[in-house]
Amino acid sequence: MVEKQSDLVGRSLASVWHPCTQMQHHETTPLIPVSHGAGAWLYDTNGKRYLDAISSWWVNLFGHANPRINAALIDQLGKIEHAMLAGFTHEPVIQLSEKLAARTGNVLGHCFYASDGASAVEIALKMSFHFWRNAGQGSKQEFVCLAGSYHGETIGALAVTDVALFRDAYGPLLQKAHVVMSPDARAAEEGETAAGVARRAADALELLLRERAGHIAAVIIEPLVQCATGMAMHDPVYLAEVRTLCDRYGVHLIFDEIAVGCGRTGTFFAAEHAIATGTAAGPVWPDLLCLSKGISGGYLPLSLVMTRDTIFEAFYDVDVRRGFLHSHSYTGNPLACRAALATLAIFEEDDVLNVNRQRAQRLTVALQPLAGHERVANFRQCGMIWAFDAQIDDPAAAATFSRRFFARALENELLVRPIGCTVYLMPPYILSDAECDLLAERTATVFDHVIAPSGRMT
Ligand SMILES: Cc1ncc(COP(=O)(O)O)c(C=O)c1O
């Protein structure tokens, strides 16, 4: 039954507590009732369409209602929807683990499953801590994260998240982490390259490790792009530098690839960039790698932690207390794993990483008017992520920029939600040339509306 848009909005506001939302803002900010999706487009109940330029919080890779993923799920529904993974196993979870391990050359040989990204981060932190305890080094209980890091919002993940808005209210509940300099290329001093910033950030990390490594279990980073802090991008040399430091000081390295994995940065894993850009002899594999979001194609909650076999083996024992004591009811859900297998099949069948290079080039060219805009700073791109910072002098206008941009974008058939004054695009990997051009043109139109060249805010 098709309901009037306003009916759904009213019922939602009366009964649904929306995430990451000051609910009172919906007195002025629109809430969009989605009726269906097709390809890169979402449709509301009035038939209005929106180009999903942020892949519905960075999860959707191959479009909404993708026929191939749909078919895999329908097939799986006829077999088994869910079975507990303790004491039982099934083909989808085995195949997925094998395929992902193969993509790391079997360096990360085991996968541990959960549902959301934050759960994967919890698992990686607990696993690192427990590894060291099993290894007789129980004093290694501390974690290191980067300035501006975001690893999720459960208590453990929030402890290694350095975004004041999410963290401050819950500060008393959190274990204190070491926060070290971000390699964000925008921090370059005059004459300094992005690689120079990365090396400076690695030096800062080394100072800490030299002093505290005996107490530190792991360093956790978002390789290449710290997304939630505003698409802060860094040089891949940072990955190689941090790997070397973690080896030197006996500390685990955790890559949180929840947002940047699954082809988002141009390689399947961001960890592969070091070799792709010639900054290291091979991929820089971490000890633990967290994956979520795009792995299920944006269909179902699925997250996982890939581990080196040395970590797996440290838990392998007759004593149950030396085993990894963690579980979620939906661990390794067969439907979610089938969606993931269908997603991986599309990567292979459609040569997605190569085609994305051309697609990215097209969008980058189309965005050049914005890149050169007088009120735009730090236009940047990594794989299928684009970002730039709006230059706004008036603090009051800056404080409302994101919401005003979002609302104006909706009027222009775009789903784009800036982070503070950073506008970013993170579209699904299916945009046609025409959609790339439309996205670039409309983003520029919206930007011009929201920030007038004279500085007058509309
Ligand atoms: C890098 C990173 N880690 C962890 C998370 C948390 O994932 P989830 O929202 O699924 O808990 C996110 C979500 O945006 C993320 O970007």
The ligand as an SDF file (V2000), in Angstrom:
LIG
                    3D

 16 16  0  0  0  0  0  0  0  0999 V2000
   36.6370    3.0710    9.8220 C   0  0  0  0  0  0  0  0  0  0  0  0
   35.3810    2.6660   10.5010 C   0  0  0  0  0  0  0  0  0  0  0  0
   35.4330    1.7680   11.4920 N   0  0  0  0  0  0  0  0  0  0  0  0
   34.3370    1.3500   12.1310 C   0  0  0  0  0  0  0  0  0  0  0  0
   33.1010    1.8260   11.7850 C   0  0  0  0  0  0  0  0  0  0  0  0
   31.8750    1.3550   12.5230 C   0  0  0  0  0  0  0  0  0  0  0  0
   31.0850    0.5440   11.7310 O   0  0  0  0  0  0  0  0  0  0  0  0
   29.5330    0.3150   12.1190 P   0  0  0  0  0  0  0  0  0  0  0  0
   28.8560    1.6230   11.9120 O   0  0  0  0  0  0  0  0  0  0  0  0
   29.0640   -0.7490   11.1940 O   0  0  0  0  0  0  0  0  0  0  0  0
   29.5270   -0.1060   13.5540 O   0  0  0  0  0  0  0  0  0  0  0  0
   32.9860    2.7540   10.7560 C   0  0  0  0  0  0  0  0  0  0  0  0
   31.6740    3.3060   10.3680 C   0  0  0  0  0  0  0  0  0  0  0  0
   31.5500    4.2980    9.6870 O   0  0  0  0  0  0  0  0  0  0  0  0
   34.1600    3.2000   10.0990 C   0  0  0  0  0  0  0  0  0  0  0  0
   34.1230    4.1150    9.1210 O   0  0  0  0  0  0  0  0  0  0  0  0
  1  2  1  0
  2  3  1  0
  2 15  2  0
  3  4  2  0
  4  5  1  0
  5  6  1  0
  5 12  2  0
  6  7  1  0
  7  8  1  0
  8  9  2  0
  8 10  1  0
  8 11  1  0
 12 13  1  0
 12 15  1  0
 13 14  2  0
 15 16  1  0
M  END
$$$$
